[in-house]
Amino acid sequence: MAQKTIKDTKSEKYKFVVKTEVNDKTYWRVNMRGVSKIGYPTERAAALVVDKYLIGKGKEPVNILIRQ
């Protein structure tokens, strides 16, 4: 069985977003409780999920979205 190499790096642009590299593939994930999907294709997509989750909890978005 092949050995997996996993490396996590915090995003420099967005809060609660982590870049995960597994072997040669790169995924973006959300580092928060309550968000269950493992990987997103882009850093921006993961940041939008964070903002939508916070809005759903009645808090202010921290990355891209703006409350009106």
Backbone hydrogen bonds in HBPLUS format (Angstrom, degrees):
<---DONOR---> <-ACCEPTOR-->    atom                        ^
c    i                          cat <-CA-CA->   ^        H-A-AA   ^      H-
h    n   atom  resd res      DA  || num        DHA   H-A  angle D-A-AA Bond
n    s   type  num  typ     dist DA aas  dist angle  dist       angle   num
A0023-ASN N   A0005-THR O   2.90 MM  18  5.06 160.8  1.94 144.3 150.2     1
A0007-LYS N   A0021-GLU O   2.96 MM  14  5.14 143.9  2.09 137.5 148.4     2
A0021-GLU N   A0007-LYS O   2.87 MM  14  5.14 163.1  1.90 149.1 154.9     3
A0009-THR N   A0019-LYS O   2.85 MM  10  5.09 149.9  1.95 145.7 154.8     4
A0019-LYS N   A0009-THR O   2.74 MM  10  5.09 169.9  1.75 163.1 159.8     5
A0011-SER N   A0017-VAL O   3.00 MM   6  5.56 154.5  2.07 159.0 150.7     6
A0031-ASN N   A0016-PHE O   2.84 MM  15  5.03 166.9  1.86 137.9 142.5     7
A0018-VAL N   A0029-ARG O   2.89 MM  11  5.36 166.9  1.91 156.9 160.1     8
A0029-ARG N   A0018-VAL O   2.88 MM  11  5.36 165.9  1.90 157.5 162.3     9
A0020-THR N   A0027-TYR O   2.78 MM   7  5.17 172.7  1.79 156.6 159.0    10
A0027-TYR N   A0020-THR O   2.82 MM   7  5.17 163.6  1.85 155.9 161.6    11
A0022-VAL N   A0025-LYS O   2.92 MM   3  5.37 148.1  2.02 153.6 161.0    12
A0025-LYS N   A0022-VAL O   2.96 MM   3  5.37 167.7  1.97 138.8 137.4    13
A0028-TRP N   A0040-TYR O   3.15 MM  12  4.99 156.2  2.21 144.1 147.9    14
A0040-TYR N   A0028-TRP O   2.62 MM  12  4.99 141.4  1.77 144.0 157.5    15
A0046-ALA N   A0042-THR O   3.36 MM   4  6.66 156.8  2.42 143.5 148.5    16
A0047-ALA N   A0043-GLU O   3.04 MM   4  6.32 151.8  2.12 145.6 153.9    17
A0048-LEU N   A0044-ARG O   2.96 MM   4  6.23 150.1  2.05 149.7 157.1    18
A0049-VAL N   A0045-ALA O   3.20 MM   4  6.45 152.1  2.28 142.4 149.3    19
A0050-VAL N   A0046-ALA O   3.13 MM   4  6.46 152.0  2.21 145.1 152.2    20
A0051-ASP N   A0047-ALA O   3.11 MM   4  6.42 163.0  2.14 148.9 152.4    21
A0052-LYS N   A0048-LEU O   2.94 MM   4  6.17 164.4  1.96 153.9 158.0    22
A0053-TYR N   A0049-VAL O   2.95 MM   4  6.05 154.6  2.01 146.4 153.4    23
A0054-LEU N   A0050-VAL O   2.99 MM   4  6.26 161.6  2.02 153.4 158.0    24
A0055-ILE N   A0051-ASP O   2.96 MM   4  6.18 159.9  2.00 151.5 157.0    25
A0056-GLY N   A0052-LYS O   2.98 MM   4  6.12 154.4  2.05 142.4 149.4    26
A0057-LYS N   A0053-TYR O   3.11 MM   4  6.41 132.4  2.34 139.3 151.7    27
A0057-LYS N   A0054-LEU O   3.11 MM   3  5.05 131.6  2.35  93.9 107.0    28
A0059-LYS N   A0054-LEU O   2.86 MM   5  5.16 163.6  1.89 152.6 147.2    29
A0058-GLY N   A0055-ILE O   2.96 MM   3  5.00 159.8  2.00 105.7 111.4    30
